[in-house]
Amino acid sequence: MVHIAESEWMIMKVLWAESPLSSRQIIDRLEGQTDWNDKTVHTLISRLCKKEAIRAEKPKGSNFYQYFANVSEKECTLFETKNFLKRLYSGSLTGMVSAFVEGNGVTKKDIRQLRELLEQYEKENGDD
């Protein structure tokens, strides 16, 4: 898995929603969401291809490449979440949750949903 920069996430989200797309179609999908010019989008697409996060294929008889997501959104989200935890909280999930609780970033609804999620996980995976 590779790190995907914040700007590259925009391209990935477009391709996760719909693939394959040409660079022109990607540019069109991003219209109104960014102020990037066409060259910026092409640069980001090129970076993502080099990272193998997306792949390019030229359909037979076409002059234009079609781009596909090469990694799933779930894989990327999990990878980035683990890196975030490691970088900011030394890998401690408890430390992250504690920071949110102390900063009043957690509602009663959040607590209830977290409790339900943890109970469901415990049922499915047993006690560790």
N, C-alpha and C positions, 0 to 999 in steps of 0.2 A: 504494500500500500504506500502511496505517496502523499505528501502534503499538498493540499489544494489551497491556493491563496484565496483570500476573500473575493477578489474580483473574478477569479476563475469559477467560483461557486455559481455565479450568475449564468455562465455558459452551461455548466453542468445541470442546473435546474431546468433550463430550457430543454436539454437533451434527455433528461430523465422524464420529462413530461411528454416528449414526442421525439421519436427517432425513426428513421434517419432524417436529417435536415441538411440542406446546403448552408454554406456560410451566409448567403443572402437571406435565407429563411431565419437563421439564428439572429441576424441583425434586425430583421423585421420583428421578431418576437420580443426583442429587447427594447424596441422603440417605446419611449415614454418612461422606461424604467431607469435608463442611464443617459448620460450625455456623451457617450463614447462615439467616436467616429468609426468608420468602417475599418480603418487600419488597426485601431486598438482591438477590435473584436477579432480580426485576423491574427494579430499577435497572440492574443489569449488562446485562440484555437490552436495555434502552432505550439505554444507551451504545453497545452494539455495533451497534444499528440505526442510530444517528446517525453512527457511523463507517463505515457500510455494510459492515461485516464479516459481518453477518447481514441477512437480509431477512425481513419478516413478510408473510404472506398470510392473508386470511380466506377460508376455503373457502365456497363458495355454500351458504347455508342454515345456516351455523354462526355462533355468537356469539363464538367464540374464534379467535385468531390461531394460525397454525402458523409455526414459525421454521425457516429454512434457513440453512446456512453459505453465505455469498456469496463466500468466498475459501477456497482449499484449504489444508490443513495444510502441504503442502510449500512453498507461497508464503510463508506466515506464518513458517515455521521459517527459511527462507532469508533473509527480510527481517530477522528478529530476530538471526540469526547475524551478518549483515553489520554491523548496528548494534552488537552486542556487540564485535566485532572493532575497529570504528572507535572506540568509546567507551573500551575498556580497553587496547587494544594499538595504537592509531593506525592501524588497518587492517592490521596485520602478522600474517599467519597464522604466520609463523616465530616471531614474538615470543610468540604464544600457546602454540604447541607447546613452545617453549623453557621457558616458565614451568611447564608441566605436567611436563616432563622434570626440571627442576631441583627441583621440589617432590615428586619421587617419585610423581607421579600417573599415570605411564605404565608399563604392564607389558610384559614381553617379547612377550606375545600382542598387545598393542596395537601395538607397533612392527612386528611381522610383518604385522598386518592393514593398518596404514598404508602399509607398503612395497608390499604387494600392490595396494592401492587406487591408489597413485600410479603404479605400473607399468602397471596397467590403463588408467588415464587417459592416460598417455603413449602407449600403443599406439593408443588410439582417437583421440587428438588430435594426435599427432605431436610433434616437438620444437619448443619455442618459444624 
